[in-house]
Amino acid sequence: MIIIEHLNSPLKGAKEFDRFPIEIGREPKICQICYPPDYRYISRKHAKIHHEEKIFRLEDSSTNGTYVDGKKVDNIKIKIKENQVIQFSQNGPEIIVKFMKSTLGKNNIEERNRIDYEISSEVNVFDNRISEQIKAIFKTASIIALVFILFVYIFLA
């Protein structure tokens, strides 16, 4: 999860995001961070923030450029670090990205371990059910075989 804090922008405050990619631009049907239509220097689909493993990447897809700490990023994906200032077009609105601890390591590992435990518990329950069904089948087959042997012994002897 990340927090995006708006600096000089018509959008105010900070917002948490936990679904990726985060679309940034002026297109309200697509963008999670949506600037007003009169902000023409921001493209309809200006940029995206991706989360890949423990790395956040910014992808610029604009015509007016995106700047990270004052350096222009043109139509590529770059790794972004916590507290970097991202600006959408020259002299455009700025944001700061802050990482939540769960996206950086320990809590993420604990969450994965919890999920792995839940999955393995479900698998064990499934395995136990299968084992019980197999035992019941063998027990039934044994009884049928025994009855057959008794039948053959009685009528053929």
DSSP file (Angstrom, degrees, kcal/mol; ACC not computed):
  #  RESIDUE AA STRUCTURE BP1 BP2  ACC     N-H-->O    O-->H-N    N-H-->O    O-->H-N    TCO  KAPPA ALPHA  PHI   PSI    X-CA   Y-CA   Z-CA
    1    1 A M              0   0    0      0, 0.0    99,-2.5     0, 0.0   102,-0.3   0.000 360.0 360.0 360.0 143.0    0.0    0.0    0.0
    2    2 A I  E     -AB  17  99A   0     15,-2.4    15,-2.8    97,-0.2     2,-0.5  -0.905 360.0-137.6-128.3 160.6    1.2    3.5   -0.7
    3    3 A I  E     -AB  16  98A   0     95,-3.4    95,-3.1    -2,-0.3     2,-0.6  -0.975  13.2-158.1-116.2 129.7    0.1    7.0    0.3
    4    4 A I  E     -AB  15  97A   0     11,-2.8    11,-2.1    -2,-0.5     2,-0.5  -0.943   7.9-163.5-109.8 121.7    0.0    9.7   -2.4
    5    5 A E  E     -AB  14  96A   0     91,-2.8    91,-2.2    -2,-0.6     2,-0.4  -0.908  12.5-137.9-108.6 127.2    0.2   13.2   -1.0
    6    6 A H  E     + B   0  95A   0      7,-3.0     7,-0.4    -2,-0.5    89,-0.2  -0.668  22.4 177.5 -85.3 134.3   -0.8   16.1   -3.2
    7    7 A L  S    S+     0   0    0     87,-2.8     2,-1.0    -2,-0.4    -1,-0.2   0.773  71.7   4.9 -99.6 -89.6    1.4   19.2   -3.0
    8    8 A N  S    S+     0   0    0     84,-0.1    86,-0.4    86,-0.1    -1,-0.2  -0.781 102.8 111.0-101.2  93.0    0.5   22.1   -5.3
    9    9 A S  S    S-     0   0    0     -2,-1.0    -3,-0.0     2,-0.2    83,-0.0  -0.983  79.5-115.0-157.7 155.7   -2.7   20.7   -6.9
   10   10 A P  S    S+     0   0    0      0, 0.0     2,-0.4     0, 0.0    -1,-0.1   0.743 103.6  79.5 -69.7 -20.4   -6.4   21.2   -7.0
   11   11 A L  S    S-     0   0    0      2,-0.0     2,-0.3    25,-0.0    -2,-0.2  -0.736  78.0-155.2 -84.3 134.6   -6.5   17.8   -5.4
   12   12 A K        +     0   0    0     -2,-0.4    -5,-0.1    -4,-0.1    -4,-0.1  -0.770  38.9   0.7-115.7 155.4   -5.8   18.1   -1.6
   13   13 A G  S    S-     0   0    0     -7,-0.4    -7,-3.0    -2,-0.3     2,-0.3  -0.301  86.3 -57.4  79.2-155.0   -4.5   15.9    1.1
   14   14 A A  E     -A    5   0A   0     -9,-0.2     2,-0.4    -2,-0.1    -9,-0.2  -0.931  39.3-162.9-132.5 152.6   -3.3   12.4    0.9
   15   15 A K  E     -A    4   0A   0    -11,-2.1   -11,-2.8    -2,-0.3     2,-0.3  -0.999  15.9-131.0-140.2 140.5   -4.9    9.1   -0.2
   16   16 A E  E     -A    3   0A   0     -2,-0.4     2,-0.4   -13,-0.2   -13,-0.2  -0.678  21.4-168.4 -89.6 143.1   -4.0    5.5    0.4
   17   17 A F  E     +A    2   0A   0    -15,-2.8   -15,-2.4    -2,-0.3     3,-0.1  -0.996  22.3 163.8-131.1 137.1   -3.9    3.0   -2.6
   18   18 A D        +     0   0    0     -2,-0.4     2,-0.4   -17,-0.2    -1,-0.1   0.306  61.0  77.0-131.5   5.5   -3.6   -0.7   -2.4
   19   19 A R  S    S-     0   0    0      2,-0.0    -1,-0.1     0, 0.0     0, 0.0  -0.964  78.0-111.0-119.1 136.8   -4.6   -1.7   -6.0
   20   20 A F  S    S+     0   0    0     -2,-0.4     2,-0.1    31,-0.1    30,-0.1  -0.896  80.1  36.9-128.9 154.7   -2.2   -1.3   -8.9
   21   21 A P        -     0   0    0      0, 0.0     2,-0.7     0, 0.0    29,-0.2   0.567  69.6-152.5 -74.9 159.4   -1.6    0.1  -11.4
   22   22 A I  E     -F   49   0B   0     27,-2.3    27,-1.8    -2,-0.1     2,-0.3  -0.905  11.0-147.0 -99.8 115.9   -2.7    3.6  -10.3
   23   23 A E  E     -F   48   0B   0     -2,-0.7    10,-2.2     7,-0.3     9,-1.3  -0.662  12.9-165.9 -85.0 137.8   -3.7    5.6  -13.3
   24   24 A I  E     +Fg  47  33B   0     23,-2.9    23,-2.1    -2,-0.3    22,-1.5  -0.991  39.1  73.0-127.2 129.7   -3.0    9.3  -13.2
   25   25 A G  E    S- g   0  34B   0      8,-2.2    10,-3.0    -2,-0.4    19,-0.3  -0.973  87.3 -65.0 167.5-152.1   -4.5   11.8  -15.6
   26   26 A R  S    S+     0   0    0     17,-0.8    18,-0.2    18,-0.3    19,-0.1   0.417  88.8 105.5-110.3  -1.5   -7.7   13.7  -16.6
   27   27 A E    >>  -     0   0    0     17,-1.9     4,-3.1    16,-0.2     3,-1.4  -0.704  50.8-166.1 -86.8 103.9   -9.8   10.7  -17.7
   28   28 A P  T 34 S+     0   0    0      0, 0.0    -1,-0.2     0, 0.0     6,-0.1   0.761  84.2  57.7 -64.0 -25.2  -12.4   10.1  -14.9
   29   29 A K  T 34 S+     0   0    0      1,-0.1    -2,-0.1     3,-0.0     3,-0.0   0.698 123.0  22.3 -76.8 -17.4  -13.4    6.6  -16.2
   30   30 A I  T <4 S+     0   0    0     -3,-1.4    -7,-0.3    14,-0.1     2,-0.2   0.755 103.5  84.4-115.4 -40.6   -9.9    5.3  -16.0
   31   31 A C     <  -     0   0    0     -4,-3.1     3,-0.2     1,-0.1    -7,-0.2  -0.491  44.9-168.0 -84.9 134.3   -7.8    7.4  -13.5
   32   32 A Q  S    S+     0   0    0     -9,-1.3     2,-0.7     1,-0.3    -8,-0.2   0.770  96.2  45.5 -81.6 -30.1   -7.7    6.8   -9.8
   33   33 A I  E    S-g   24   0B   0    -10,-2.2    -8,-2.2     2,-0.0     2,-0.6  -0.933  86.2-177.8-111.0 105.4   -5.9   10.2   -9.5
   34   34 A C  E     -g   25   0B   0     -2,-0.7    -8,-0.2    -3,-0.2   -10,-0.1  -0.913  12.9-158.8-117.4 118.7   -8.0   12.4  -11.7
   35   35 A Y        -     0   0    0    -10,-3.0    -4,-0.1    -2,-0.6    -2,-0.0  -0.545  38.3 -83.6 -88.9 158.3   -7.2   16.1  -12.4
   36   36 A P    >   -     0   0    0      0, 0.0     3,-1.8     0, 0.0    -1,-0.1  -0.196  37.7-114.1 -61.2 152.7   -9.9   18.6  -13.6
   37   37 A P  T 3  S+     0   0    0      0, 0.0     5,-0.1     0, 0.0   -11,-0.1   0.763 112.6  64.3 -59.9 -27.0  -10.5   18.7  -17.4
   38   38 A D  T 3  S+     0   0    0      1,-0.2     2,-1.8     2,-0.1     3,-0.2   0.527  75.4  92.0 -78.5  -3.5   -9.2   22.3  -17.7
   39   39 A Y    X   +     0   0    0     -3,-1.8     3,-1.9     1,-0.2    -1,-0.2  -0.528  53.0 166.0 -84.2  69.5   -5.7   21.0  -16.7
   40   40 A R  T 3   +     0   0    0     -2,-1.8    -1,-0.2     1,-0.3     4,-0.1   0.689  63.6  68.5 -65.0 -21.6   -4.8   20.6  -20.4
   41   41 A Y  T 3  S+     0   0    0     -3,-0.2     2,-0.5     2,-0.1    -1,-0.3   0.569  90.2  75.1 -76.5  -6.4   -1.1   20.2  -19.7
   42   42 A I  S <  S-     0   0    0     -3,-1.9   -17,-0.1    -5,-0.1   -16,-0.0  -0.928  88.7-127.0-103.2 127.8   -1.9   16.9  -18.0
   43   43 A S    >   -     0   0    0     -2,-0.5   -17,-0.8     1,-0.1     3,-0.7  -0.228  20.7-112.2 -68.1 160.0   -2.7   14.1  -20.5
   44   44 A R  T 3  S+     0   0    0      1,-0.3   -17,-1.9   -19,-0.3     2,-0.4   0.916 121.3  22.1 -58.7 -42.3   -5.9   12.1  -20.2
   45   45 A K  T 3  S+     0   0    0    -20,-0.2    -1,-0.3    16,-0.2   -20,-0.2  -0.806  83.8 159.8-122.6  86.8   -3.7    9.1  -19.3
   46   46 A H    <   -     0   0    0    -22,-1.5    15,-2.8    -3,-0.7    16,-0.4   0.919  56.5 -21.4 -79.8 -47.4   -0.6   10.9  -18.1
   47   47 A A  E     -FH  24  60B   0    -23,-2.1   -23,-2.9    13,-0.2     2,-0.3  -0.964  50.0-140.9-158.5 167.7    1.2    8.2  -16.0
   48   48 A K  E     -FH  23  59B   0     11,-2.1    11,-3.0    -2,-0.3     2,-0.5  -0.982   8.8-145.3-135.8 148.5    0.8    5.0  -14.0
   49   49 A I  E     -FH  22  58B   0    -27,-1.8   -27,-2.3    -2,-0.3     2,-0.3  -0.980  23.2-166.9-112.4 122.9    2.3    3.7  -10.8
   50   50 A H  E     - H   0  57B   0      7,-3.1     7,-2.3    -2,-0.5     2,-0.5  -0.764  13.8-147.8-106.3 152.0    3.0    0.0  -10.8
   51   51 A H  E     + H   0  56B   0     -2,-0.3     2,-0.5     5,-0.2     5,-0.2  -0.971  19.5 175.3-120.9 114.9    3.8   -2.3   -7.9
   52   52 A E  E >   - H   0  55B   0      3,-3.2     3,-2.4    -2,-0.5     2,-0.4  -0.943  64.2 -54.3-124.0 107.6    6.1   -5.2   -8.8
   53   53 A E  T 3  S-     0   0    0     -2,-0.5     0, 0.0     1,-0.3     0, 0.0  -0.485 122.1 -22.3  58.9-117.8    7.2   -7.3   -5.8
   54   54 A K  T 3  S+     0   0    0     -2,-0.4     2,-0.4    50,-0.1    -1,-0.3   0.195 122.1  94.6-105.0  16.0    8.7   -4.7   -3.4
   55   55 A I  E <   -H   52   0B   0     -3,-2.4    -3,-3.2    26,-0.0     2,-0.4  -0.896  58.4-153.8-115.1 136.1    9.4   -2.2   -6.1
   56   56 A F  E     -HI  51  80B   0     24,-0.5    24,-2.7    -2,-0.4     2,-0.4  -0.902  16.1-168.4-104.0 135.5    7.2    0.8   -7.2
   57   57 A R  E     -HI  50  79B   0     -7,-2.3    -7,-3.1    -2,-0.4     2,-0.5  -0.961  14.0-146.1-126.6 143.6    7.7    2.0  -10.8
   58   58 A L  E     -HI  49  78B   0     20,-3.0    20,-2.6    -2,-0.4     2,-0.5  -0.919  12.8-163.6-105.6 130.2    6.4    5.1  -12.5
   59   59 A E  E     -HI  48  77B   0    -11,-3.0   -11,-2.1    -2,-0.5     2,-0.4  -0.965   7.1-151.3-117.1 119.4    5.5    4.8  -16.2
   60   60 A D  E     +H   47   0B   0     16,-1.7   -13,-0.2    -2,-0.5   -14,-0.1  -0.748  27.2 160.4 -88.9 131.3    5.1    8.0  -18.2
   61   61 A S        +     0   0    0    -15,-2.8   -14,-0.2    -2,-0.4   -16,-0.2   0.009  40.1 116.8-134.0  27.3    2.7    8.0  -21.1
   62   62 A S        -     0   0    0    -16,-0.4    13,-0.1     1,-0.1     4,-0.1  -0.365  63.4-138.5 -96.1 170.7    2.2   11.7  -21.5
   63   63 A T  S    S+     0   0    0      2,-0.1    -1,-0.1    -2,-0.1   -21,-0.1   0.679 104.7  46.0 -95.9 -24.3    2.9   14.2  -24.2
   64   64 A N  S    S-     0   0    0    -23,-0.2    26,-0.6     1,-0.2    -1,-0.1   0.427 110.6-118.8-100.6   0.3    4.1   16.9  -21.8
   65   65 A G        -     0   0    0     24,-0.2    24,-1.5   -19,-0.1     2,-0.4   0.116  11.8-111.3  88.4 159.3    6.3   14.8  -19.7
   66   66 A T  E     -DC  73  88A   0      7,-1.2     7,-3.5    22,-0.2     2,-0.4  -0.982  25.3-150.1-130.0 142.1    6.6   13.7  -16.1
   67   67 A Y  E     -DC  72  87A   0     20,-3.0    20,-3.1    -2,-0.4     2,-0.5  -0.938   7.0-163.4-120.5 135.3    9.4   14.8  -13.7
   68   68 A V  E >  S-DC  71  86A   0      3,-2.7     3,-1.9    -2,-0.4    18,-0.2  -0.972  84.9 -19.4-117.9 117.1   10.8   12.9  -10.8
   69   69 A D  T 3  S-     0   0    0     16,-3.3    -1,-0.2    -2,-0.5    17,-0.1   0.882 130.6 -51.4  50.3  41.9   12.8   15.2   -8.4
   70   70 A G  T 3  S+     0   0    0     15,-0.4     2,-0.5     1,-0.2    -1,-0.3   0.345 114.1 116.4  84.3  -6.6   13.1   17.7  -11.3
   71   71 A K  E <   -D   68   0A   0     -3,-1.9    -3,-2.7     1,-0.0    -1,-0.2  -0.840  67.2-120.2-101.0 130.6   14.4   15.2  -13.9
   72   72 A K  E     -D   67   0A   0     -2,-0.5     2,-0.5    -5,-0.2    -5,-0.2  -0.433  20.9-160.7 -72.0 136.5   12.2   14.6  -16.9
   73   73 A V  E     -D   66   0A   0     -7,-3.5    -7,-1.2    -2,-0.2     2,-0.7  -0.978   8.1-160.4-116.7 118.9   11.1   11.0  -17.5
   74   74 A D        -     0   0    0     -2,-0.5     3,-0.1     1,-0.1   -13,-0.1  -0.895  59.0 -44.2-111.6 112.3   10.0   10.3  -21.1
   75   75 A N  S    S+     0   0    0     -2,-0.7     2,-0.3     1,-0.1    -1,-0.1   0.753 105.0 107.2  46.9  40.2    7.8    7.3  -21.9
   76   76 A I  S    S-     0   0    0    -18,-0.1   -16,-1.7     2,-0.0     2,-0.5  -0.905  71.0-111.4-135.5 167.1    9.7    4.8  -19.7
   77   77 A K  E     -I   59   0B   0     -2,-0.3     2,-0.4   -18,-0.2   -18,-0.2  -0.885  38.2-179.4 -97.5 128.9    9.2    2.9  -16.5
   78   78 A I  E     -I   58   0B   0    -20,-2.6   -20,-3.0    -2,-0.5     2,-0.3  -0.956  31.8-108.0-127.9 151.2   11.5    4.0  -13.7
   79   79 A K  E     -I   57   0B   0     -2,-0.4     2,-0.4   -22,-0.2   -22,-0.3  -0.548  35.7-153.3 -71.4 134.5   11.9    2.9  -10.1
   80   80 A I  E     -I   56   0B   0    -24,-2.7   -24,-0.5    -2,-0.3     2,-0.3  -0.885   2.8-150.0-113.5 148.4   10.6    5.4   -7.6
   81   81 A K    >   -     0   0    0     -2,-0.4     3,-1.6     1,-0.1    16,-0.3  -0.733  34.5 -79.8-111.9 160.3   11.7    5.8   -4.1
   82   82 A E  T 3  S+     0   0    0     -2,-0.3    16,-0.2     1,-0.2    -1,-0.1  -0.281 112.0  14.2 -59.7 142.0    9.8    7.0   -1.0
   83   83 A N  T 3  S+     0   0    0     14,-2.9    -1,-0.2     1,-0.3     2,-0.2   0.550  85.7 144.3  69.2  11.9    9.5   10.8   -0.7
   84   84 A Q    <   -     0   0    0     -3,-1.6    13,-1.0    13,-0.4     2,-0.6  -0.575  51.8-122.8 -75.1 145.9   10.4   11.6   -4.2
   85   85 A V  E     - E   0  96A   0     -2,-0.2   -16,-3.3    11,-0.2     2,-0.5  -0.805  25.2-164.5 -91.9 123.9    8.5   14.5   -5.8
   86   86 A I  E     -CE  68  95A   0      9,-2.8     9,-2.5    -2,-0.6     2,-0.4  -0.939   4.4-167.9-110.9 127.0    6.7   13.5   -8.9
   87   87 A Q  E     -CE  67  94A   0    -20,-3.1   -20,-3.0    -2,-0.5     2,-0.9  -0.952  17.4-139.6-120.1 133.3    5.5   16.4  -11.1
   88   88 A F  E    S-C   66   0A   0      5,-2.4   -22,-0.2    -2,-0.4   -23,-0.1  -0.807  75.0 -22.1 -98.0 101.6    3.0   16.0  -14.0
   89   89 A S  S >  S-     0   0    0    -24,-1.5     3,-2.3    -2,-0.9     2,-0.2   0.253 104.0 -52.5  73.9 158.7    4.3   18.3  -16.8
   90   90 A Q  T 3  S+     0   0    0    -26,-0.6    -2,-0.0     1,-0.3   -49,-0.0  -0.416 130.4   1.9 -64.6 130.5    6.6   21.2  -16.3
   91   91 A N  T 3  S+     0   0    0      1,-0.2    -1,-0.3    -2,-0.2    -2,-0.1   0.629 107.3 129.5  64.1  17.0    5.1   23.5  -13.6
   92   92 A G    <   -     0   0    0     -3,-2.3    -1,-0.2     1,-0.2    -3,-0.2  -0.204  67.8 -57.4 -88.3-175.2    2.2   21.1  -13.2
   93   93 A P        -     0   0    0      0, 0.0    -5,-2.4     0, 0.0     2,-0.3  -0.257  54.2-145.4 -65.4 151.4    0.8   19.6  -10.0
   94   94 A E  E     - E   0  87A   0    -86,-0.4   -87,-2.8    -7,-0.2     2,-0.3  -0.868  14.0-172.3-120.1 150.7    3.2   17.6   -7.7
   95   95 A I  E     -BE   6  86A   0     -9,-2.5    -9,-2.8    -2,-0.3     2,-0.4  -0.934  14.4-144.5-132.7 160.2    2.8   14.5   -5.5
   96   96 A I  E     -BE   5  85A   0    -91,-2.2   -91,-2.8    -2,-0.3     2,-0.5  -0.993  16.3-143.8-122.3 135.4    4.9   12.7   -3.0
   97   97 A V  E     -B    4   0A   0    -13,-1.0   -14,-2.9    -2,-0.4     2,-0.4  -0.866  15.7-172.2-101.7 128.3    4.7    8.9   -2.7
   98   98 A K  E     -B    3   0A   0    -95,-3.1   -95,-3.4    -2,-0.5     2,-0.3  -0.970  16.7-135.0-120.3 136.4    5.1    7.4    0.7
   99   99 A F  E     -B    2   0A   0     -2,-0.4     2,-0.3   -97,-0.2   -97,-0.2  -0.685  11.3-133.4 -92.0 139.7    5.3    3.6    1.2
  100  100 A M    >   -     0   0    0    -99,-2.5     3,-1.8    -2,-0.3     4,-0.4  -0.654  26.3-116.7 -83.7 149.1    3.4    1.8    3.8
  101  101 A K  G >> S+     0   0    0     -2,-0.3     3,-1.8     1,-0.3     4,-0.7   0.825 110.6  65.9 -57.2 -34.0    5.4   -0.7    5.9
  102  102 A S  G 34 S+     0   0    0      1,-0.3    -1,-0.3     2,-0.2     3,-0.2   0.730 100.1  51.7 -64.9 -19.9    3.4   -3.7    4.6
  103  103 A T  G <4 S+     0   0    0     -3,-1.8    -1,-0.3  -102,-0.3    -2,-0.2   0.514 104.7  59.4 -91.0  -3.5    4.7   -3.1    1.1
  104  104 A L  T <4 S-     0   0    0     -3,-1.8     2,-0.2    -4,-0.4    -2,-0.2   0.563 113.5 -81.0-105.9  -8.9    8.4   -3.0    2.1
  105  105 A G  S  X S+     0   0    0     -4,-0.7     4,-2.7    -3,-0.2     3,-0.3  -0.572 101.2  57.7 158.1 -95.5    9.1   -6.3    3.7
  106  106 A K  H  > S+     0   0    0      1,-0.3     4,-2.6     2,-0.2     5,-0.2   0.871 113.3  41.3 -52.2 -53.1    8.4   -7.7    7.2
  107  107 A N  H  > S+     0   0    0     -6,-0.3     4,-2.5     1,-0.2    -1,-0.3   0.870 114.2  54.4 -64.4 -34.3    4.7   -7.2    7.3
  108  108 A N  H  > S+     0   0    0     -7,-0.4     4,-2.3    -3,-0.3    -1,-0.2   0.912 109.6  47.0 -63.6 -42.5    4.5   -8.4    3.7
  109  109 A I  H  X S+     0   0    0     -4,-2.7     4,-2.7     2,-0.2    -2,-0.2   0.907 111.4  51.2 -65.2 -42.7    6.4  -11.6    4.6
  110  110 A E  H  X S+     0   0    0     -4,-2.6     4,-2.3    -5,-0.2    -2,-0.2   0.906 110.3  49.7 -61.6 -40.9    4.1  -12.1    7.6
  111  111 A E  H  X S+     0   0    0     -4,-2.5     4,-2.4     2,-0.2    -2,-0.2   0.919 111.1  48.7 -63.5 -43.9    1.1  -11.7    5.4
  112  112 A R  H  X S+     0   0    0     -4,-2.3     4,-3.1     1,-0.2    -2,-0.2   0.911 110.7  51.0 -62.2 -41.6    2.5  -14.3    2.9
  113  113 A N  H  X S+     0   0    0     -4,-2.7     4,-2.5     2,-0.2    -1,-0.2   0.899 109.7  50.5 -62.2 -40.2    3.2  -16.7    5.8
  114  114 A R  H  X S+     0   0    0     -4,-2.3     4,-2.4     2,-0.2    -2,-0.2   0.928 112.9  45.6 -62.5 -45.2   -0.4  -16.3    7.0
  115  115 A I  H  X S+     0   0    0     -4,-2.4     4,-2.7     2,-0.2    -2,-0.2   0.920 112.2  51.2 -64.7 -44.2   -1.8  -17.0    3.6
  116  116 A D  H  X S+     0   0    0     -4,-3.1     4,-2.8     1,-0.2    -1,-0.2   0.906 110.5  49.8 -58.6 -41.8    0.6  -20.0    3.1
  117  117 A Y  H  X S+     0   0    0     -4,-2.5     4,-2.5     2,-0.2    -2,-0.2   0.922 111.0  48.9 -63.2 -44.4   -0.5  -21.4    6.4
  118  118 A E  H  X S+     0   0    0     -4,-2.4     4,-2.3     2,-0.2    -2,-0.2   0.916 113.2  47.3 -62.0 -42.7   -4.2  -21.0    5.5
  119  119 A I  H  X S+     0   0    0     -4,-2.7     4,-2.5     1,-0.2    -2,-0.2   0.935 112.7  47.9 -64.5 -45.8   -3.6  -22.7    2.1
  120  120 A S  H  X S+     0   0    0     -4,-2.8     4,-2.5     1,-0.2    -1,-0.2   0.863 110.7  52.6 -65.9 -33.3   -1.6  -25.6    3.7
  121  121 A S  H  X S+     0   0    0     -4,-2.5     4,-2.3     2,-0.2    -1,-0.2   0.920 110.2  47.9 -64.8 -42.7   -4.4  -26.0    6.3
  122  122 A E  H  X S+     0   0    0     -4,-2.3     4,-2.4     2,-0.2    -2,-0.2   0.900 111.7  50.0 -64.2 -39.9   -7.0  -26.2    3.6
  123  123 A V  H  X S+     0   0    0     -4,-2.5     4,-3.2     2,-0.2    -2,-0.2   0.912 109.8  51.0 -64.0 -42.6   -4.8  -28.7    1.7
  124  124 A N  H  X S+     0   0    0     -4,-2.5     4,-2.7     2,-0.2    -2,-0.2   0.907 110.0  49.2 -62.4 -41.7   -4.4  -30.8    4.9
  125  125 A V  H  X S+     0   0    0     -4,-2.3     4,-2.2     2,-0.2    -1,-0.2   0.927 113.1  47.7 -61.8 -43.7   -8.2  -30.8    5.4
  126  126 A F  H  X S+     0   0    0     -4,-2.4     4,-2.4     2,-0.2    -2,-0.2   0.929 111.6  50.0 -61.6 -46.2   -8.7  -31.9    1.8
  127  127 A D  H  X S+     0   0    0     -4,-3.2     4,-2.7     1,-0.2    -2,-0.2   0.899 109.9  51.4 -59.4 -41.8   -6.0  -34.6    2.1
  128  128 A N  H  X S+     0   0    0     -4,-2.7     4,-2.4     2,-0.2    -1,-0.2   0.902 109.8  49.3 -63.2 -41.1   -7.7  -35.9    5.3
  129  129 A R  H  X S+     0   0    0     -4,-2.2     4,-2.2     2,-0.2    -2,-0.2   0.923 112.2  48.0 -63.7 -43.5  -11.1  -36.1    3.5
  130  130 A I  H  X S+     0   0    0     -4,-2.4     4,-2.7     2,-0.2    -2,-0.2   0.925 111.0  51.3 -62.4 -44.5   -9.5  -37.9    0.6
  131  131 A S  H  X S+     0   0    0     -4,-2.7     4,-2.5     1,-0.2    -2,-0.2   0.908 110.2  49.2 -59.7 -43.1   -7.8  -40.3    3.0
  132  132 A E  H  X S+     0   0    0     -4,-2.4     4,-2.2     2,-0.2    -1,-0.2   0.895 111.7  49.0 -64.3 -39.7  -11.1  -41.0    4.8
  133  133 A Q  H  X S+     0   0    0     -4,-2.2     4,-2.2     2,-0.2    -2,-0.2   0.905 111.3  49.3 -66.3 -41.3  -12.8  -41.7    1.5
  134  134 A I  H  X S+     0   0    0     -4,-2.7     4,-2.7     2,-0.2     5,-0.2   0.914 110.3  51.0 -64.2 -42.7  -10.1  -44.0    0.3
  135  135 A K  H  X S+     0   0    0     -4,-2.5     4,-2.5     1,-0.2    -1,-0.2   0.919 110.0  49.9 -59.8 -43.0  -10.2  -45.9    3.6
  136  136 A A  H  X S+     0   0    0     -4,-2.2     4,-2.4     2,-0.2    -1,-0.2   0.892 110.6  49.8 -63.6 -39.3  -14.0  -46.3    3.2
  137  137 A I  H  X S+     0   0    0     -4,-2.2     4,-2.8     2,-0.2    -2,-0.2   0.932 112.3  46.8 -64.5 -46.3  -13.6  -47.6   -0.4
  138  138 A F  H  X S+     0   0    0     -4,-2.7     4,-2.6     2,-0.2    -2,-0.2   0.891 111.6  51.6 -63.6 -38.6  -11.0  -50.2    0.7
  139  139 A K  H  X S+     0   0    0     -4,-2.5     4,-2.1    -5,-0.2    -1,-0.2   0.932 112.5  45.4 -63.4 -45.1  -13.1  -51.2    3.6
  140  140 A T  H  X S+     0   0    0     -4,-2.4     4,-2.4     1,-0.2    -2,-0.2   0.916 113.3  50.1 -63.3 -43.6  -16.1  -51.7    1.3
  141  141 A A  H  X S+     0   0    0     -4,-2.8     4,-2.5     1,-0.2    -2,-0.2   0.887 109.6  51.9 -63.2 -38.8  -14.0  -53.6   -1.2
  142  142 A S  H  X S+     0   0    0     -4,-2.6     4,-2.4     2,-0.2    -1,-0.2   0.914 110.0  48.2 -64.1 -42.7  -12.6  -55.8    1.5
  143  143 A I  H  X S+     0   0    0     -4,-2.1     4,-2.5     2,-0.2    -2,-0.2   0.921 111.9  49.3 -64.7 -43.3  -16.1  -56.7    2.7
  144  144 A I  H  X S+     0   0    0     -4,-2.4     4,-2.4     1,-0.2    -2,-0.2   0.916 112.0  48.8 -61.8 -43.1  -17.2  -57.5   -0.9
  145  145 A A  H  X S+     0   0    0     -4,-2.5     4,-2.5     2,-0.2    -2,-0.2   0.905 111.4  49.8 -63.9 -41.4  -14.2  -59.7   -1.5
  146  146 A L  H  X S+     0   0    0     -4,-2.4     4,-2.4     2,-0.2    -2,-0.2   0.919 111.2  48.3 -63.8 -44.5  -14.8  -61.5    1.8
  147  147 A V  H  X S+     0   0    0     -4,-2.5     4,-2.6     2,-0.2    -2,-0.2   0.910 111.7  51.1 -61.7 -42.3  -18.4  -62.1    0.9
  148  148 A F  H  X S+     0   0    0     -4,-2.4     4,-2.7     2,-0.2    -2,-0.2   0.919 110.0  48.8 -62.1 -44.4  -17.4  -63.4   -2.5
  149  149 A I  H  X S+     0   0    0     -4,-2.5     4,-2.5     2,-0.2    -2,-0.2   0.913 112.9  47.7 -62.5 -43.4  -14.8  -65.8   -1.1
  150  150 A L  H  X S+     0   0    0     -4,-2.4     4,-2.6     2,-0.2     5,-0.2   0.906 111.7  50.8 -63.2 -42.1  -17.4  -67.1    1.4
  151  151 A F  H  X S+     0   0    0     -4,-2.6     4,-2.3     1,-0.2     5,-0.3   0.937 112.4  45.7 -60.9 -47.7  -20.0  -67.5   -1.4
  152  152 A V  H  X S+     0   0    0     -4,-2.7     4,-1.9     1,-0.2     5,-0.3   0.904 114.0  49.8 -63.1 -41.8  -17.5  -69.4   -3.6
  153  153 A Y  H  X S+     0   0    0     -4,-2.5     4,-1.2    -5,-0.2    -2,-0.2   0.904 113.4  45.1 -64.3 -43.6  -16.4  -71.6   -0.6
  154  154 A I  H  < S+     0   0    0     -4,-2.6    -2,-0.2     1,-0.2    -1,-0.2   0.931 120.8  36.4 -69.8 -46.2  -20.0  -72.5    0.3
  155  155 A F  H  < S+     0   0    0     -4,-2.3    -2,-0.2    -5,-0.2    -1,-0.2   0.706 122.8  41.5 -84.9 -19.9  -21.3  -73.2   -3.1
  156  156 A L  H  <        0   0    0     -4,-1.9    -1,-0.2    -5,-0.3    -2,-0.2   0.581 360.0 360.0-102.0 -11.9  -18.2  -74.9   -4.6
  157  157 A A     <        0   0    0     -4,-1.2    -1,-0.1    -5,-0.3    -2,-0.1   0.483 360.0 360.0 -85.7 360.0  -17.2  -77.0   -1.7
